[in-house]
Each structure stands twice: as structure tokens, then as C-alpha cells.
Amino acid sequence: MNYLKNKFASLILDKQNLPDTSLITPFDLDYNTKYFWRVHTKGAENQGDWSVVRNFTSTIKSVI
């Protein structure tokens, strides 16, 4: 799985061998920032095509 800022301008996470269908980033994301992500399958001998690029926008940190 790749997480990127600015639509592939800078790779910020490249994670392999995910044990599940979700991921919690090992670092804080910038607030109110749009991130793009994509995934592909990888077997012993080959790699699948990349998925369609998706995106999400991080939320502003809540103050309690």
C-alpha cells in the first residue's frame, strides 16, 4: 500500500505484507491535508496492477 501527499509528489509510506484490510499509520498525518493511496497484490512470482487511486482528507485535531 502506498500513501502519498500531493498526488504522488512524495511517497510517505510503502507498506508490504499487510495482515488485514486496514492500516493505522505509524506516524501522525498532517491536519486538513489530502492524501492519496493505492494498493496492489503481490505473489511469489509476480505483482498485480495498481488499484485506482483513492484519496482522503485528514481531519483537524479536536480540542477537548
N, C-alpha and C positions, 0 to 999 in steps of 0.2 A: 504494500500500500504506500502510495506517495501522498504527502501533504505538501502543498505549495502555497506561497504567497504570490500575489500579482500574476496569476495565471501562468505558472511555470517559469517565472523570472528567477525564483530562488527556491531550491529544494530545502525543506526544513525537517523532513522525516522520511526515511525509507525503511520500512519495517517488513521483515520476512518471517515466514513460518508462524503466522498468527494462529493461535489455538481456538479462536472464536470468530464470530462475525462482527464484533465490535472492538473498539480500541479507545483507551484513555491515553491521551498524550502524556509522555513522561516529563513534560515541562508546561509552564503556563503559556497560553496563547495571548497575543496582543488583543486588547479590548476593542470592540467595534471594528473588527477587521475581517475582510472577506478572504476565505481560504478555499482552495480548490483541491480536490482529491480524485484519485482513480485507483483501480485495482486490476490485477491480472492473476491468472492461475500459473503455477509453475510445477512441472513434473520433473521426474528424474532426467528425462532426455530433452524436454522442450518447454517452451513458455507460451502461454496463450496470449491473445491480443489484449491490449489495454481496454478497459471499460470506457464508456462515455464519461467525460469529465463532469463531475458534480461539484457543487460548492455549498458553503455555509458561511454565515457571518457570526462571529463570536459576539457575545452579549457584553454589555457594560457591567462591571463588577458592582454587585449590590452592596449597599452600606447598611449595616444593622446597628 
